[in-house]
Amino acid sequence: MTAATDRRPRVLSGIQPTADSFHLGNYLGALRQWVALQDDHDAFYFIPDLHAITVEYDPELLAPRTRIAVAQLLALGLDPARCTVFVQSQVPEHAQLAWVLGCLTGYGEASRMTQFKDKSIRSAVTDTEREIRYDPGAKPGISNLLTIYAALTDRKIGELEDAYAGRGYGDLKKDLAELVVEFTAPLRERVQVYLDDPAELDRVLGAGAAKAREVAGATLAGVYDRIGFLPPAM
């Protein structure tokens, strides 16, 4: 979600702490772009733990997974000096505004949102031909591997197709597995550094929540005024 500010366009995005670790798809599909957006956007990134309790969850795992998620975001390149990182439940204005919007938004309006619609289930075509060729319709498995390979190496998919011409599917999987290990090993070490210093994580999140509350508070005050709520006595 983006909105204009006086200086840079503002971006707000979040990723839920519903597992013990993010996966490669999270990084390639979103988190890598988050890192890049810090340079020319007023970027706010958060862990939506309030959203995480809308499905079955373990209360004993929610806080540890939230810390892991923050540590991974920092290890992947989010810089608190260039963006705002916070946890959703630490910014109560989010829940307050969600209540107002939930009261005013009808089903018809909500159903036009992509996030509100049920995700369609697509059946994948069985990949029987092992030629290394990018074709998402006929060869979804190989196409997915080529996409990951290209993203991790900044190489063109066509270049990879040429490089693996005449070679087997096994070669592609083996080489890609080595690339993934090469990418994740140092990342795991950086994550552990952050997890070993919970006080620093709390400091980062405290500063992030304070900045997010400042922005969200102004928005919420404007909404409350338009709704007609009685303002508190000063």
C-alpha positions as YAML, in Angstrom:
chain: A
units: angstrom
residues:
- id: 1
  name: MET
  ca: [0.00, 0.00, 0.00]
- id: 2
  name: THR
  ca: [1.43, 3.40, -0.92]
- id: 3
  name: ALA
  ca: [0.51, 6.96, -0.10]
- id: 4
  name: ALA
  ca: [2.11, 10.29, -0.95]
- id: 5
  name: THR
  ca: [4.02, 12.31, 1.64]
- id: 6
  name: ASP
  ca: [5.64, 15.77, 1.47]
- id: 7
  name: ARG
  ca: [8.99, 14.23, 0.52]
- id: 8
  name: ARG
  ca: [8.90, 10.62, -0.66]
- id: 9
  name: PRO
  ca: [6.06, 8.23, -1.47]
- id: 10
  name: ARG
  ca: [5.16, 6.20, 1.61]
- id: 11
  name: VAL
  ca: [4.95, 2.42, 1.47]
- id: 12
  name: LEU
  ca: [3.41, 0.17, 4.11]
- id: 13
  name: SER
  ca: [3.71, -3.60, 4.00]
- id: 14
  name: GLY
  ca: [3.69, -6.49, 6.45]
- id: 15
  name: ILE
  ca: [4.44, -10.20, 6.70]
- id: 16
  name: GLN
  ca: [2.87, -12.51, 9.25]
- id: 17
  name: PRO
  ca: [4.86, -14.48, 11.85]
- id: 18
  name: THR
  ca: [2.98, -17.72, 11.17]
- id: 19
  name: ALA
  ca: [6.02, -20.00, 10.83]
- id: 20
  name: ASP
  ca: [9.47, -20.49, 12.35]
- id: 21
  name: SER
  ca: [11.08, -18.89, 9.32]
- id: 22
  name: PHE
  ca: [10.30, -17.05, 6.13]
- id: 23
  name: HIS
  ca: [10.76, -19.09, 2.97]
- id: 24
  name: LEU
  ca: [12.53, -18.36, -0.27]
- id: 25
  name: GLY
  ca: [9.29, -17.31, -1.95]
- id: 26
  name: ASN
  ca: [8.81, -14.59, 0.69]
- id: 27
  name: TYR
  ca: [12.25, -13.22, -0.08]
- id: 28
  name: LEU
  ca: [12.02, -13.32, -3.86]
- id: 29
  name: GLY
  ca: [8.39, -12.21, -4.02]
- id: 30
  name: ALA
  ca: [8.46, -9.36, -1.51]
- id: 31
  name: LEU
  ca: [11.29, -8.93, 0.97]
- id: 32
  name: ARG
  ca: [13.97, -8.24, -1.61]
- id: 33
  name: GLN
  ca: [11.80, -5.41, -2.94]
- id: 34
  name: TRP
  ca: [11.34, -4.09, 0.62]
- id: 35
  name: VAL
  ca: [15.10, -3.66, 0.95]
- id: 36
  name: ALA
  ca: [15.30, -1.74, -2.33]
- id: 37
  name: LEU
  ca: [12.35, 0.53, -1.47]
- id: 38
  name: GLN
  ca: [14.14, 1.90, 1.59]
- id: 39
  name: ASP
  ca: [16.31, 4.08, -0.63]
- id: 40
  name: ASP
  ca: [13.58, 6.19, -2.25]
- id: 41
  name: HIS
  ca: [10.44, 5.62, -0.15]
- id: 42
  name: ASP
  ca: [9.25, 6.50, 3.34]
- id: 43
  name: ALA
  ca: [9.04, 2.79, 4.17]
- id: 44
  name: PHE
  ca: [7.04, 1.26, 7.04]
- id: 45
  name: TYR
  ca: [7.36, -2.51, 7.48]
- id: 46
  name: PHE
  ca: [5.55, -4.44, 10.18]
- id: 47
  name: ILE
  ca: [4.84, -7.87, 11.62]
- id: 48
  name: PRO
  ca: [1.02, -8.19, 11.61]
- id: 49
  name: ASP
  ca: [0.67, -10.35, 14.71]
- id: 50
  name: LEU
  ca: [-2.95, -9.21, 15.11]
- id: 51
  name: HIS
  ca: [-3.71, -10.78, 11.73]
- id: 52
  name: ALA
  ca: [-1.85, -13.94, 12.75]
- id: 53
  name: ILE
  ca: [-4.47, -14.81, 15.39]
- id: 54
  name: THR
  ca: [-7.30, -14.96, 12.83]
- id: 55
  name: VAL
  ca: [-6.26, -18.57, 12.18]
- id: 56
  name: GLU
  ca: [-5.37, -21.37, 14.60]
- id: 57
  name: TYR
  ca: [-2.11, -20.55, 16.36]
- id: 58
  name: ASP
  ca: [-0.05, -21.40, 19.45]
- id: 59
  name: PRO
  ca: [0.16, -18.48, 21.93]
- id: 60
  name: GLU
  ca: [3.50, -19.78, 23.20]
- id: 61
  name: LEU
  ca: [5.00, -19.53, 19.70]
- id: 62
  name: LEU
  ca: [3.61, -16.17, 18.61]
- id: 63
  name: ALA
  ca: [6.10, -13.92, 20.44]
- id: 64
  name: PRO
  ca: [9.19, -16.04, 19.59]
- id: 65
  name: ARG
  ca: [8.15, -16.21, 15.95]
- id: 66
  name: THR
  ca: [7.63, -12.45, 15.95]
- id: 67
  name: ARG
  ca: [11.19, -11.94, 17.19]
- id: 68
  name: ILE
  ca: [12.53, -14.36, 14.59]
- id: 69
  name: ALA
  ca: [10.63, -12.53, 11.86]
- id: 70
  name: VAL
  ca: [12.10, -9.18, 12.90]
- id: 71
  name: ALA
  ca: [15.61, -10.66, 13.13]
- id: 72
  name: GLN
  ca: [15.27, -12.11, 9.64]
- id: 73
  name: LEU
  ca: [14.04, -8.82, 8.20]
- id: 74
  name: LEU
  ca: [17.04, -7.01, 9.64]
- id: 75
  name: ALA
  ca: [19.43, -9.73, 8.50]
- id: 76
  name: LEU
  ca: [18.02, -9.51, 4.97]
- id: 77
  name: GLY
  ca: [18.84, -5.83, 4.80]
- id: 78
  name: LEU
  ca: [16.12, -3.72, 6.39]
- id: 79
  name: ASP
  ca: [17.87, -0.80, 8.05]
- id: 80
  name: PRO
  ca: [16.04, 0.95, 10.95]
- id: 81
  name: ALA
  ca: [17.92, 4.11, 9.99]
- id: 82
  name: ARG
  ca: [16.25, 4.06, 6.55]
- id: 83
  name: CYS
  ca: [12.87, 2.49, 7.32]
- id: 84
  name: THR
  ca: [10.44, 1.96, 10.19]
- id: 85
  name: VAL
  ca: [10.10, -1.59, 11.53]
- id: 86
  name: PHE
  ca: [7.38, -2.36, 14.07]
- id: 87
  name: VAL
  ca: [5.00, -4.97, 15.44]
- id: 88
  name: GLN
  ca: [1.31, -4.41, 14.71]
- id: 89
  name: SER
  ca: [0.00, -5.08, 18.21]
- id: 90
  name: GLN
  ca: [2.35, -2.40, 19.58]
- id: 91
  name: VAL
  ca: [0.53, 0.25, 17.51]
- id: 92
  name: PRO
  ca: [-3.06, 0.17, 18.86]
- id: 93
  name: GLU
  ca: [-4.20, 2.76, 16.32]
- id: 94
  name: HIS
  ca: [-4.21, -0.04, 13.74]
- id: 95
  name: ALA
  ca: [-6.87, -2.01, 15.61]
- id: 96
  name: GLN
  ca: [-8.84, 1.15, 16.38]
- id: 97
  name: LEU
  ca: [-8.93, 2.20, 12.74]
- id: 98
  name: ALA
  ca: [-9.74, -1.36, 11.63]
- id: 99
  name: TRP
  ca: [-12.87, -1.28, 13.82]
- id: 100
  name: VAL
  ca: [-14.08, 1.94, 12.25]
- id: 101
  name: LEU
  ca: [-13.40, 0.75, 8.72]
- id: 102
  name: GLY
  ca: [-15.02, -2.61, 9.47]
- id: 103
  name: CYS
  ca: [-18.18, -0.82, 10.60]
- id: 104
  name: LEU
  ca: [-18.35, 1.37, 7.51]
- id: 105
  name: THR
  ca: [-17.24, -1.02, 4.76]
- id: 106
  name: GLY
  ca: [-19.99, -3.09, 3.19]
- id: 107
  name: TYR
  ca: [-19.59, -6.62, 1.89]
- id: 108
  name: GLY
  ca: [-19.82, -5.49, -1.72]
- id: 109
  name: GLU
  ca: [-16.97, -3.04, -1.29]
- id: 110
  name: ALA
  ca: [-14.82, -5.55, 0.57]
- id: 111
  name: SER
  ca: [-15.41, -8.27, -2.03]
- id: 112
  name: ARG
  ca: [-13.76, -6.10, -4.68]
- id: 113
  name: MET
  ca: [-10.46, -6.35, -2.79]
- id: 114
  name: THR
  ca: [-8.12, -9.08, -3.99]
- id: 115
  name: GLN
  ca: [-7.13, -9.91, -0.40]
- id: 116
  name: PHE
  ca: [-10.78, -10.53, 0.50]
- id: 117
  name: LYS
  ca: [-11.46, -13.02, -2.27]
- id: 118
  name: ASP
  ca: [-10.82, -16.72, -1.90]
- id: 119
  name: LYS
  ca: [-7.66, -17.81, -3.65]
- id: 120
  name: SER
  ca: [-8.29, -20.06, -6.61]
- id: 121
  name: ILE
  ca: [-6.67, -23.47, -6.62]
- id: 122
  name: ARG
  ca: [-4.87, -24.32, -9.79]
- id: 123
  name: SER
  ca: [-3.83, -27.82, -10.75]
- id: 124
  name: ALA
  ca: [-0.31, -28.06, -12.07]
- id: 125
  name: VAL
  ca: [0.44, -29.93, -15.29]
- id: 126
  name: THR
  ca: [2.60, -33.03, -14.67]
- id: 127
  name: ASP
  ca: [6.11, -32.25, -15.88]
- id: 128
  name: THR
  ca: [7.19, -35.39, -17.74]
- id: 129
  name: GLU
  ca: [9.62, -33.79, -20.19]
- id: 130
  name: ARG
  ca: [12.97, -32.96, -18.59]
- id: 131
  name: GLU
  ca: [14.21, -30.42, -21.14]
- id: 132
  name: ILE
  ca: [15.43, -27.31, -19.33]
- id: 133
  name: ARG
  ca: [13.04, -24.80, -20.85]
- id: 134
  name: TYR
  ca: [10.98, -21.99, -19.34]
- id: 135
  name: ASP
  ca: [7.29, -22.74, -19.97]
- id: 136
  name: PRO
  ca: [5.04, -22.14, -16.91]
- id: 137
  name: GLY
  ca: [2.07, -23.79, -18.59]
- id: 138
  name: ALA
  ca: [3.67, -27.05, -19.70]
- id: 139
  name: LYS
  ca: [6.70, -27.13, -17.40]
- id: 140
  name: PRO
  ca: [5.77, -25.39, -14.12]
- id: 141
  name: GLY
  ca: [8.38, -27.19, -12.02]
- id: 142
  name: ILE
  ca: [11.36, -26.37, -14.20]
- id: 143
  name: SER
  ca: [10.05, -22.85, -14.83]
- id: 144
  name: ASN
  ca: [9.87, -22.25, -11.08]
- id: 145
  name: LEU
  ca: [13.44, -23.47, -10.58]
- id: 146
  name: LEU
  ca: [14.69, -21.26, -13.41]
- id: 147
  name: THR
  ca: [12.91, -18.25, -11.88]
- id: 148
  name: ILE
  ca: [14.56, -18.86, -8.50]
- id: 149
  name: TYR
  ca: [17.97, -19.46, -10.12]
- id: 150
  name: ALA
  ca: [17.70, -16.23, -12.12]
- id: 151
  name: ALA
  ca: [16.62, -14.22, -9.08]
- id: 152
  name: LEU
  ca: [19.48, -15.44, -6.89]
- id: 153
  name: THR
  ca: [22.14, -14.87, -9.55]
- id: 154
  name: ASP
  ca: [20.76, -11.82, -11.42]
- id: 155
  name: ARG
  ca: [21.04, -13.81, -14.65]
- id: 156
  name: LYS
  ca: [18.50, -13.89, -17.47]
- id: 157
  name: ILE
  ca: [16.30, -16.97, -17.77]
- id: 158
  name: GLY
  ca: [17.23, -17.29, -21.44]
- id: 159
  name: GLU
  ca: [20.89, -17.33, -20.45]
- id: 160
  name: LEU
  ca: [20.22, -20.18, -18.03]
- id: 161
  name: GLU
  ca: [18.30, -22.13, -20.67]
- id: 162
  name: ASP
  ca: [21.34, -21.88, -22.94]
- id: 163
  name: ALA
  ca: [23.71, -22.85, -20.13]
- id: 164
  name: TYR
  ca: [21.74, -26.02, -19.37]
- id: 165
  name: ALA
  ca: [21.04, -27.00, -22.98]
- id: 166
  name: GLY
  ca: [21.74, -30.70, -23.31]
- id: 167
  name: ARG
  ca: [22.10, -31.13, -19.56]
- id: 168
  name: GLY
  ca: [19.71, -32.90, -17.23]
- id: 169
  name: TYR
  ca: [17.06, -31.80, -14.76]
- id: 170
  name: GLY
  ca: [19.24, -33.20, -11.98]
- id: 171
  name: ASP
  ca: [22.06, -30.84, -12.86]
- id: 172
  name: LEU
  ca: [19.76, -27.84, -12.53]
- id: 173
  name: LYS
  ca: [18.39, -28.99, -9.17]
- id: 174
  name: LYS
  ca: [21.86, -29.77, -7.79]
- id: 175
  name: ASP
  ca: [23.32, -26.42, -8.85]
- id: 176
  name: LEU
  ca: [20.33, -24.51, -7.52]
- id: 177
  name: ALA
  ca: [20.49, -26.33, -4.19]
- id: 178
  name: GLU
  ca: [24.11, -25.24, -3.81]
- id: 179
  name: LEU
  ca: [23.13, -21.64, -4.60]
- id: 180
  name: VAL
  ca: [20.37, -21.70, -1.98]
- id: 181
  name: VAL
  ca: [22.77, -23.03, 0.66]
- id: 182
  name: GLU
  ca: [25.31, -20.37, -0.29]
- id: 183
  name: PHE
  ca: [22.62, -17.71, 0.15]
- id: 184
  name: THR
  ca: [21.07, -18.99, 3.39]
- id: 185
  name: ALA
  ca: [24.19, -19.95, 5.39]
- id: 186
  name: PRO
  ca: [25.48, -16.40, 6.03]
- id: 187
  name: LEU
  ca: [21.88, -15.18, 6.45]
- id: 188
  name: ARG
  ca: [21.34, -17.71, 9.24]
- id: 189
  name: GLU
  ca: [24.43, -16.41, 11.02]
- id: 190
  name: ARG
  ca: [23.24, -12.79, 10.78]
- id: 191
  name: VAL
  ca: [19.80, -13.75, 12.10]
- id: 192
  name: GLN
  ca: [21.36, -15.46, 15.10]
- id: 193
  name: VAL
  ca: [23.36, -12.32, 15.93]
- id: 194
  name: TYR
  ca: [20.11, -10.38, 16.24]
- id: 195
  name: LEU
  ca: [18.38, -13.13, 18.22]
- id: 196
  name: ASP
  ca: [21.28, -13.21, 20.66]
- id: 197
  name: ASP
  ca: [20.65, -9.54, 21.45]
- id: 198
  name: PRO
  ca: [16.93, -9.28, 22.33]
- id: 199
  name: ALA
  ca: [17.47, -5.90, 23.98]
- id: 200
  name: GLU
  ca: [18.58, -4.43, 20.65]
- id: 201
  name: LEU
  ca: [15.57, -5.97, 18.91]
- id: 202
  name: ASP
  ca: [13.31, -4.41, 21.53]
- id: 203
  name: ARG
  ca: [15.02, -1.05, 21.03]
- id: 204
  name: VAL
  ca: [14.47, -1.21, 17.28]
- id: 205
  name: LEU
  ca: [10.84, -2.21, 17.70]
- id: 206
  name: GLY
  ca: [10.22, 0.41, 20.38]
- id: 207
  name: ALA
  ca: [11.55, 3.17, 18.14]
- id: 208
  name: GLY
  ca: [9.59, 1.80, 15.19]
- id: 209
  name: ALA
  ca: [6.34, 1.60, 17.15]
- id: 210
  name: ALA
  ca: [6.78, 5.17, 18.40]
- id: 211
  name: LYS
  ca: [7.22, 6.50, 14.86]
- id: 212
  name: ALA
  ca: [4.36, 4.39, 13.51]
- id: 213
  name: ARG
  ca: [2.06, 5.60, 16.31]
- id: 214
  name: GLU
  ca: [2.91, 9.20, 15.51]
- id: 215
  name: VAL
  ca: [1.84, 8.74, 11.89]
- id: 216
  name: ALA
  ca: [-1.11, 6.45, 12.64]
- id: 217
  name: GLY
  ca: [-2.33, 8.70, 15.46]
- id: 218
  name: ALA
  ca: [-2.68, 11.66, 13.13]
- id: 219
  name: THR
  ca: [-4.60, 9.53, 10.64]
- id: 220
  name: LEU
  ca: [-6.86, 8.11, 13.33]
- id: 221
  name: ALA
  ca: [-7.60, 11.58, 14.76]
- id: 222
  name: GLY
  ca: [-8.70, 12.75, 11.32]
- id: 223
  name: VAL
  ca: [-10.93, 9.71, 10.89]
- id: 224
  name: TYR
  ca: [-12.48, 10.11, 14.35]
- id: 225
  name: ASP
  ca: [-13.23, 13.76, 13.54]
- id: 226
  name: ARG
  ca: [-14.95, 12.83, 10.28]
- id: 227
  name: ILE
  ca: [-16.91, 10.05, 12.01]
- id: 228
  name: GLY
  ca: [-18.17, 12.48, 14.62]
- id: 229
  name: PHE
  ca: [-16.74, 10.97, 17.79]
- id: 230
  name: LEU
  ca: [-16.57, 13.17, 20.87]
- id: 231
  name: PRO
  ca: [-12.91, 14.18, 21.28]
- id: 232
  name: PRO
  ca: [-11.24, 13.66, 24.67]
- id: 233
  name: ALA
  ca: [-10.93, 16.67, 26.96]
- id: 234
  name: MET
  ca: [-7.46, 18.21, 26.86]
...
